[in-house]
């Protein structure tokens, strides 16, 4: 899929590589969109991947003395969903981040990548647009800051030049008088692309709206403000009548598209419905309903201790640790981690189901995090610690989740089982006493066509009791 894979150790190194290679190179961080595009031949000119995941300090979330929140380029969706700062001072973004994909996807996918992909259905763009965010781009020519509202030029198009790297996202934290929410409508509860989404942020004084920011996603080619609804709500109370009128005005800001997920007329009506829901939730103090206090991340203690130096593959072997054993691969640098494990490592327990990050059969642990290995480039394994389903047991002693799956008949055809076992095991590492709802959160990224999930959930419940 790619000819060359580079591990730089600084942003300065990255921008010099981009200046040299330009359109033939792409930065990879989460890779949850890029890997699929490469496999499908969408980016035929890309020959080099530049992996920025080992560059220090790009995964930080901070707030400065001017009350501006800064997200580094490597901040993931799970980072945002779990951040106390984001939950308190930018709740719509935390909610949108949590609504993306499943835990394995959120562990890899970055907010920056979500913005750069520029799909109007990408959930985090909507709240960031409502927050009036800016993005910072750097190149060998210098640095520039672009308002997010000026960043997009169309569907999957933005103003970034081939030699530029997005290094930061910034926006003013919500004040004590501001409240907001994010609502997503999709065809299923998890692992779904938005049909329509809305972010609402209101500045309230007593019961009166002083100003409103309402943005609509997955409706028009570019995320758009519901300007008429925003203007209407100014200096008004959130009565049922005013909420209904604002929702109707939001529809006037939408010129929806037809696609395989929904018609334009359906989207138009859903804009009205979810805008009304968002405004009503804020008025009634229920804007955080349904958001877990402590989201399940499928993250344990990081096991990566190998210092990373600047490397170029395939000139350098991929040296990694899998299930406690050292490996050095001289081939497979142009594959996904899934295929490297199966074809070079001969570890066939990890399965390929969809190869799109949808089914979870390929779940493995990468430096302590559950990830979809079909969306991870193989060279990311260099210097990493990886655990596959073969590494769950302790010699002849099965993991508690493995034993429970056998006892409860949770193994049917068995194809999806490795992924469920990995998710269940990481859940118990993260939270030894999960509730049923938390178990369901943990396996949202895993699909099964045999059991209907009841035996799987029960098995994980009993494994938790056994492990305790």
Secondary structure, 3 states (H helix, E strand, C coil): CCCEEEECCCHHHHHHHHHHHHHHEEEECCCCCHHHHHHCCCCCCCCEEEECCCCCCCCCEEECCCCEEEEECCCEHHHHHHCHHHHHHCHHHHHHHHHCCCHHHHHHCEHHHHHHHCCCCCHHHHHHHHCCCEEEEEECCEEEEEEHHHCEEECCEECCCCCCEEEEEEEECCCCCEEEEEEEECCCCCCCCCCEEEEEEEEEECCEEEEEEEEEECCCCCCEECHHHHHHHCCEECCHHHHHHHHHHHHHCCCCCCECCECHHHHHHHHHHHHHHHHHHHHHCCCCCCCCCCCCCCECCCCCCCCCCCEEECCCCEEEEECCEEEEECCCCCCEHHHHHHHHCCCCCCCCCCCCCCCCCCEEEECCEEEEHHHCEHHHHCCCEEECHHHCCECCECCHHHHHHHHCCCCCCCCCHHHHHHHHHHHHHHCCCCCHHHHHHHCCCCCCCCCCCHHHHHHHHHHHHHHC
